[in-house]
């Protein structure tokens, strides 16, 4: 039986300002098109929504537009966050999350 879960495989990363970083997230779901999110907690403990995506669309927070994007690889069940170019203010702990609310389960 499948359970709904996300797995982040990016350990702590230190990157230079101006470079690109990819934060890895894969998911298993009993749903065919779960909603996927990235959130972050900044050093000042401010919790922020970063970006949302599903099979047909994505939407990011205002600060994320232009530099934050996702690589949503449906066949690999991956939802990787790409930040480019990285800025000092991007320093945070990033979390991948999944929502199955209002979704139709896929047939086994």
C-alpha positions as a printed Julia matrix, in Angstrom:
108×3 Matrix{Float64}:
  0.0    0.0     0.0
  1.32   3.43   -0.91
  1.38   6.22    1.59
  1.53   9.91    0.82
  4.98  11.26    1.59
  7.7   13.59    0.4
 11.42  12.99    0.7
 14.02  15.73    0.65
 17.5   14.58   -0.24
 19.37  17.88   -0.11
 21.53  18.18    2.98
 22.69  21.56    4.24
 24.18  23.41    1.32
 26.47  26.4     1.19
 26.49  28.16   -2.15
 28.02  31.37   -3.39
 25.86  34.38   -4.15
 25.12  34.52   -7.86
 25.25  30.75   -8.37
 22.4   28.26   -8.89
 21.19  25.74   -6.33
 18.74  22.86   -6.77
 16.94  21.53   -3.69
 15.72  17.98   -4.28
 12.27  16.65   -3.41
 10.56  13.43   -4.48
  7.09  12.24   -3.55
  4.9    9.14   -3.38
  1.18   9.6    -3.45
 -2.0    7.63   -3.87
 -3.27  10.64   -5.81
 -2.57  11.25   -9.48
 -1.97  14.99   -9.18
 -1.14  16.16   -5.67
 -0.48  19.81   -4.92
  3.2   20.35   -4.1
  4.71  23.23   -2.18
  8.01  24.66   -1.05
  8.13  26.68    2.16
 11.04  28.16    4.05
 11.93  29.29    7.55
 14.35  32.18    7.58
 16.99  32.77   10.28
 14.61  35.26   11.97
 12.04  32.38   12.21
  9.79  33.97    9.6
  7.82  31.17    7.89
  7.23  31.87    4.19
  5.41  30.2     1.31
  7.8   29.96   -1.66
  6.09  28.18   -4.55
  3.2   25.83   -5.42
  2.87  23.49   -8.34
  0.72  20.68   -9.67
  0.5   18.87  -12.99
 -0.74  21.92  -14.89
  0.51  25.08  -13.16
  2.83  26.69  -10.66
  2.61  29.9    -8.65
  5.26  31.54   -6.53
  5.39  34.16   -3.83
  6.17  37.71   -4.91
  9.79  37.51   -3.74
 10.25  34.23   -5.67
  9.25  35.52   -9.09
 12.06  35.49  -11.61
 14.64  33.62   -9.5
 12.76  30.64   -8.04
 11.33  27.9   -10.21
 10.54  24.2    -9.99
 11.58  21.2   -12.02
  8.42  19.11  -11.84
  9.32  15.73  -13.3
  6.03  13.83  -13.3
  7.39  10.42  -14.34
 10.07  10.57  -11.65
  7.66  12.08   -9.09
 10.1   14.9    -8.43
  9.46  18.53   -7.47
 12.87  20.19   -7.23
 13.28  23.83   -6.25
 15.74  25.85   -8.35
 17.08  29.18   -7.07
 19.12  31.2    -9.53
 20.85  33.45   -8.95
 21.15  32.81   -5.21
 21.18  35.89   -2.96
 22.28  36.25    0.66
 18.65  36.8     1.72
 17.75  33.31    0.42
 19.47  31.79    3.47
 16.81  29.63    5.15
 15.69  26.1     5.88
 13.54  24.92    2.96
 10.75  22.36    3.21
  8.92  20.45    0.5
  5.29  19.56    1.28
  2.35  17.87   -0.43
 -1.38  18.36   -0.22
 -3.9   15.8    -1.39
 -6.94  17.87   -0.46
 -9.65  17.99   -3.1
 -7.85  15.48   -5.33
 -9.22  12.34   -6.95
 -7.34   9.12   -6.03
 -5.72   7.36   -8.97
 -6.99   3.9    -9.85
 -4.83   0.93   -8.81
